[in-house]
Amino acid sequence: MTYKVPFVDPSRHYLKLKSEIDAAITDCLSKGDLIMRSQLRDFEKNFASFVGTKYAVGLNSGYHALALSLQAAGVGAGDEVITVAHTFVASISAIVHCGAIPVLIDVGKDYNMNMDMLEPAITPRTKAVLPVHLNGRVCDMDRLIEISKEHNFIVIEDAAQSVGGKYNGKIAGSFGLAGCFSHYPFKILGGFGDGGTLTTDDPDIARKATLLRYNGEDRETGEYHYHGYTCLLDNVQAAVLDVKLKHLPAWINRRREIAELYRQGLSDMDDLFLPHFGAEKYFDIYQNYVIRTKKRDELYKFLEEQGVETLIHWRKPVWEHKRLKLGQHNLPETESICKEVISLPMSAETTDEHVEYTVHCIGNFFKS
């Protein structure tokens, strides 16, 4: 289906950067730079500088950034890792694949970890907490870091949706022992395939993740240190991401402009909860512009009929996928969110006219 207002527009996105991206890809291919060459090292250096960490390790997915961070931190069998239930399943799967036990807690009204629920979930087996900076908003990291110091656990940040998001002027992925980012094509800093990056200030974490991503081998000595994986970021993808990284600040500003247009257009509508949570210490980048309404399913269908593409993350709580064997949970905010949230079109290619039409359609829905 061709939408009047697409959720994202990858072809238009490419065409805006075509000359830069084509040049970067041609440079890689003409030199034969395909695996672990200068383009990957340059991107890692530049991304670490952007986030504000000493190291960045390019990987082939956000999932592997999570999994290798946990493994490099020593999380393993019998350990408990606290995270939120309202997240993409990869956040939880990374814990499970390390042999650890995911402990799921609820989120607050901003869709991020409810810190009031964190301390009651801590046990002597708690090895780490994995906060998820969802939709482009960073968690309350002051409180989380304070609790982590008091109870002596590791913090691994899932910043897959919040590259460039800030809390008290500090960027997501620079608070904990490691930060984990996704470069899936439709992320704000997305490649032309999957990709991810791990950030850290810890040289041991960076070293171990670098070895694990390429079969456990030290490429300079040929020595194998671990039973590793094949999950490094390809050179061509790194080159593309390095081009896009230069444009990221402008894209973030554009998303914040779009969010303000949505706020102005939708704030007077009944039964709509908008993602504007106040507090100057937060700098949201709006990876997703998520609204809530008890008429979500009807609104989704109506907008589809009007040619407005929207997405729903996620239609039922993760523990209700029985084959994941996550047990039963009583997390009322997560349950309500799954019934009420819908993400509106949001990308650097979303125009003012797209927003105006989307707002108009939503207004007509509630009038009817």
VMD Tcl script that draws the C-alpha trace (Angstrom):
set ca {
  {0.00 0.00 0.00}
  {1.22 3.51 -0.83}
  {0.63 5.87 2.07}
  {-0.11 9.56 1.82}
  {1.91 9.91 5.03}
  {4.50 7.12 5.43}
  {5.78 6.21 8.87}
  {9.31 6.52 7.46}
  {10.53 7.03 3.89}
  {13.81 5.13 3.36}
  {14.03 5.81 -0.38}
  {13.69 9.58 0.11}
  {16.16 9.38 2.98}
  {18.73 7.74 0.70}
  {18.20 10.16 -2.16}
  {18.87 13.15 0.13}
  {22.29 11.69 0.99}
  {22.94 9.82 -2.26}
  {26.17 11.53 -3.30}
  {27.78 11.17 0.14}
  {26.66 7.59 0.68}
  {27.56 6.43 -2.83}
  {31.02 7.95 -2.44}
  {31.56 6.18 0.90}
  {30.43 2.81 -0.47}
  {32.52 3.22 -3.64}
  {35.56 4.05 -1.53}
  {35.13 0.81 0.44}
  {34.55 -1.40 -2.56}
  {37.23 0.10 -4.78}
  {39.83 -0.41 -2.05}
  {38.56 -3.85 -1.13}
  {37.93 -2.63 2.43}
  {35.26 -5.08 3.53}
  {36.12 -6.41 7.00}
  {37.67 -4.56 9.97}
  {39.35 -1.80 8.00}
  {39.74 1.94 8.48}
  {36.08 2.78 7.89}
  {35.04 0.68 10.88}
  {37.75 2.16 13.08}
  {36.82 5.69 12.01}
  {33.16 5.15 12.78}
  {33.95 3.64 16.17}
  {36.16 6.59 17.05}
  {33.60 9.15 15.89}
  {30.66 7.41 17.55}
  {32.51 7.14 20.86}
  {33.27 10.85 20.63}
  {29.61 11.62 19.93}
  {28.36 9.58 22.90}
  {31.14 10.77 25.18}
  {32.84 7.45 25.95}
  {36.40 6.27 25.49}
  {35.50 3.26 23.35}
  {32.94 2.07 20.82}
  {32.76 -1.43 19.37}
  {30.89 -1.90 16.08}
  {28.63 -4.95 15.96}
  {26.09 -6.39 13.57}
  {23.00 -5.68 15.70}
  {21.68 -3.98 18.80}
  {20.99 -7.43 20.20}
  {24.67 -8.35 20.01}
  {25.60 -5.09 21.71}
  {23.39 -6.17 24.62}
  {24.55 -9.80 24.66}
  {28.25 -9.01 24.45}
  {27.97 -6.27 27.06}
  {26.40 -8.69 29.52}
  {28.86 -11.45 28.71}
  {31.89 -9.14 28.89}
  {30.64 -7.90 32.28}
  {30.61 -11.46 33.60}
  {26.85 -11.96 33.75}
  {26.05 -15.65 33.57}
  {24.17 -18.65 34.87}
  {22.20 -18.05 38.03}
  {22.56 -14.27 37.94}
  {19.49 -12.06 37.88}
  {19.20 -9.05 35.58}
  {16.40 -6.58 36.19}
  {14.84 -4.93 33.17}
  {11.46 -3.67 32.03}
  {8.68 -5.71 30.49}
  {7.73 -2.94 28.05}
  {10.59 -3.31 25.59}
  {11.54 -5.10 22.41}
  {12.12 -8.77 23.15}
  {15.85 -8.53 22.32}
  {16.45 -6.73 25.62}
  {15.20 -9.81 27.44}
  {16.57 -12.42 25.03}
  {20.11 -11.11 25.56}
  {19.73 -11.84 29.28}
  {18.33 -15.32 28.66}
  {21.11 -16.25 26.21}
  {23.73 -15.34 28.82}
  {22.18 -17.99 31.06}
  {20.91 -15.32 33.44}
  {17.37 -14.82 34.75}
  {15.39 -11.78 33.53}
  {13.45 -10.05 36.30}
  {10.73 -7.90 34.73}
  {9.39 -4.74 36.35}
  {6.91 -2.10 35.27}
  {7.41 1.25 33.59}
  {6.11 4.71 34.41}
  {4.01 7.12 32.38}
  {7.05 8.02 30.26}
  {7.43 4.34 29.21}
  {10.75 4.03 31.03}
  {11.71 2.00 34.09}
  {9.65 2.83 37.19}
  {12.43 3.41 39.69}
  {10.00 2.93 42.60}
  {9.77 -0.70 41.53}
  {13.51 -1.25 41.19}
  {14.65 -1.67 44.78}
  {11.88 -4.15 45.74}
  {13.05 -6.35 42.82}
  {16.69 -6.50 43.98}
  {17.86 -9.76 45.55}
  {21.27 -11.16 46.52}
  {21.39 -12.70 43.01}
  {20.98 -9.35 41.21}
  {24.08 -8.90 39.07}
  {22.91 -6.16 36.72}
  {20.11 -3.78 35.82}
  {19.33 -3.11 32.18}
  {17.35 0.13 31.78}
  {15.75 0.75 28.38}
  {15.77 4.34 27.13}
  {12.58 3.96 25.13}
  {11.29 6.12 22.29}
  {14.20 8.55 22.55}
  {13.87 9.41 26.24}
  {16.59 8.59 28.77}
  {15.68 6.96 32.07}
  {16.09 8.67 35.45}
  {19.78 7.83 35.58}
  {20.58 9.83 38.73}
  {18.36 7.61 40.78}
  {19.41 4.42 39.00}
  {23.13 5.06 39.44}
  {22.56 5.94 43.10}
  {20.71 2.66 43.68}
  {23.36 0.72 41.74}
  {26.11 2.04 44.01}
  {24.11 1.26 47.14}
  {23.38 -2.32 46.06}
  {26.56 -2.95 44.05}
  {25.14 -4.04 40.70}
  {26.19 -3.36 37.10}
  {24.25 -1.00 34.82}
  {24.05 -1.91 31.12}
  {22.06 0.67 29.11}
  {19.76 -0.35 26.29}
  {19.98 2.85 24.27}
  {18.80 1.27 21.01}
  {16.09 3.92 20.59}
  {17.88 6.90 22.12}
  {21.09 7.74 20.28}
  {21.64 11.41 21.14}
  {19.09 11.47 23.96}
  {20.36 13.29 27.05}
  {19.82 13.36 30.80}
  {21.34 16.32 32.66}
  {23.42 17.05 29.57}
  {24.93 13.58 29.42}
  {24.20 11.34 26.43}
  {22.53 7.93 26.61}
  {25.04 5.10 26.58}
  {27.61 6.97 28.68}
  {26.20 6.36 32.18}
  {26.62 2.65 32.82}
  {29.37 0.11 32.39}
  {28.25 -0.19 28.76}
  {25.74 1.34 26.38}
  {24.02 -0.59 23.60}
  {22.79 0.93 20.35}
  {20.90 -0.36 17.32}
  {21.51 0.80 13.76}
  {18.53 -1.03 12.30}
  {17.54 0.82 9.11}
  {14.57 2.66 10.61}
  {16.42 3.93 13.68}
  {17.45 7.57 13.76}
  {21.01 6.46 12.97}
  {20.25 3.46 10.80}
  {22.30 1.62 8.20}
  {21.23 -0.22 5.05}
  {21.04 -3.48 6.96}
  {21.27 -4.35 10.61}
  {24.00 -3.04 12.87}
  {24.80 -2.05 16.42}
  {27.41 -0.44 18.63}
  {28.60 -1.02 22.18}
  {30.02 1.98 24.07}
  {32.05 1.95 27.26}
  {34.77 3.67 29.26}
  {36.09 0.34 30.50}
  {39.08 -0.96 28.48}
  {38.46 -4.55 29.58}
  {34.85 -4.48 28.37}
  {35.91 -2.94 25.06}
  {38.71 -5.47 24.63}
  {36.58 -8.51 25.42}
  {33.70 -7.35 23.20}
  {36.15 -6.70 20.36}
  {37.50 -10.23 20.65}
  {34.09 -11.88 21.10}
  {32.67 -10.22 17.98}
  {35.17 -12.02 15.74}
  {35.33 -15.60 16.95}
  {37.33 -14.71 20.04}
  {40.44 -14.02 17.96}
  {43.02 -11.31 18.40}
  {43.50 -10.38 14.75}
  {47.00 -9.02 15.35}
  {48.43 -12.11 17.03}
  {46.13 -14.85 15.75}
  {45.57 -16.01 19.34}
  {42.06 -17.19 20.28}
  {40.97 -16.00 23.72}
  {37.29 -17.03 23.81}
  {34.69 -19.12 22.06}
  {33.32 -16.08 20.32}
  {30.85 -15.12 17.62}
  {30.79 -13.66 14.12}
  {28.96 -10.41 14.77}
  {31.11 -7.44 13.87}
  {29.83 -4.42 11.96}
  {30.66 -4.72 8.26}
  {32.94 -2.08 6.81}
  {30.43 -0.83 4.24}
  {27.78 -0.36 6.92}
  {30.31 1.46 9.10}
  {31.14 3.80 6.23}
  {27.46 4.58 5.67}
  {26.87 5.16 9.37}
  {29.88 7.48 9.57}
  {28.36 9.60 6.81}
  {25.02 9.70 8.59}
  {26.58 10.50 11.96}
  {27.53 13.94 10.65}
  {23.84 14.67 9.99}
  {22.53 13.23 13.25}
  {22.35 16.51 15.24}
  {20.25 18.11 12.49}
  {17.96 15.07 12.36}
  {17.47 15.21 16.11}
  {16.53 18.89 15.89}
  {14.07 18.10 13.12}
  {12.41 15.37 15.18}
  {12.02 17.76 18.08}
  {10.41 20.29 15.71}
  {7.98 17.63 14.48}
  {7.16 16.63 18.05}
  {6.34 20.23 18.88}
  {4.06 20.47 15.82}
  {2.24 17.34 17.00}
  {1.95 18.80 20.50}
  {0.46 22.03 19.20}
  {-2.00 20.20 16.98}
  {-3.10 17.46 19.38}
  {-2.92 18.95 22.86}
  {-6.57 20.02 22.97}
  {-7.99 16.64 22.00}
  {-9.73 14.60 24.66}
  {-8.61 11.03 25.41}
  {-5.12 11.62 24.05}
  {-1.99 11.33 26.18}
  {1.02 12.92 24.47}
  {4.72 12.14 25.04}
  {5.70 15.50 26.52}
  {6.77 14.87 30.09}
  {8.51 18.10 31.05}
  {11.60 18.40 33.27}
  {14.51 20.38 31.84}
  {17.05 17.69 32.67}
  {15.62 15.51 29.87}
  {16.47 16.04 26.20}
  {14.20 13.74 24.19}
  {15.05 12.85 20.60}
  {11.68 11.24 19.67}
  {12.78 8.06 17.96}
  {9.07 7.35 18.18}
  {6.26 9.83 18.75}
  {3.95 7.71 20.88}
  {0.43 8.76 21.83}
  {-2.02 6.88 24.04}
  {-5.77 6.52 23.71}
  {-8.31 3.97 24.87}
  {-9.63 4.07 21.30}
  {-6.25 2.95 19.92}
  {-7.41 0.10 17.69}
  {-10.18 2.19 16.14}
  {-7.78 5.10 15.58}
  {-5.19 2.80 13.98}
  {-7.77 1.47 11.53}
  {-9.12 4.95 10.74}
  {-5.67 6.39 10.02}
  {-4.85 3.40 7.82}
  {-7.99 4.16 5.78}
  {-6.91 7.80 5.47}
  {-3.46 6.85 4.17}
  {-1.52 7.56 7.36}
  {0.93 4.80 8.30}
  {1.32 4.17 12.03}
  {2.90 1.45 14.15}
  {1.98 -0.26 17.41}
  {4.69 -1.37 19.86}
  {3.61 -3.89 21.21}
  {0.11 -5.35 21.09}
  {0.47 -7.62 24.11}
  {2.87 -7.87 27.05}
  {5.99 -9.88 26.31}
  {5.24 -12.50 28.98}
  {2.01 -13.42 27.18}
  {4.11 -14.98 24.43}
  {3.99 -18.33 26.15}
  {6.85 -19.97 24.28}
  {9.25 -17.40 25.75}
  {8.56 -18.96 29.17}
  {8.78 -15.70 31.09}
  {6.15 -16.64 33.66}
  {3.18 -14.58 34.79}
  {3.39 -10.97 35.86}
  {1.15 -8.29 37.30}
  {2.46 -5.11 35.69}
  {-0.57 -2.89 35.15}
  {1.12 0.00 33.35}
  {2.70 -2.33 30.81}
  {-0.63 -4.06 30.26}
  {-2.43 -0.74 29.71}
  {0.26 0.59 27.39}
  {-0.02 -2.44 25.13}
  {-3.72 -1.67 24.66}
  {-3.38 2.08 24.19}
  {-0.18 3.18 22.41}
  {0.25 4.08 18.77}
  {3.29 5.68 17.10}
  {2.71 8.47 14.59}
  {4.85 9.15 11.48}
  {8.24 10.49 12.57}
  {11.49 10.78 10.64}
  {13.82 13.40 9.24}
  {11.78 13.14 6.03}
  {8.43 13.83 7.73}
  {7.23 17.21 6.46}
  {5.11 19.87 8.13}
  {2.38 18.94 5.66}
  {2.57 15.30 6.77}
  {2.10 16.37 10.37}
  {-0.73 18.75 9.50}
  {-2.60 16.03 7.61}
  {-2.06 13.47 10.37}
  {-3.33 15.91 13.01}
  {-6.31 16.74 10.80}
  {-7.20 13.05 10.47}
  {-6.90 12.44 14.21}
  {-9.11 15.46 14.84}
  {-11.74 14.10 12.45}
  {-11.59 10.72 14.18}
  {-12.37 12.14 17.60}
  {-15.04 14.49 16.24}
  {-16.82 11.53 14.69}
}
mol new
graphics top color blue
foreach p $ca { graphics top sphere $p radius 0.5 }
foreach p [lrange $ca 0 end-1] q [lrange $ca 1 end] { graphics top cylinder $p $q radius 0.2 }
display resetview
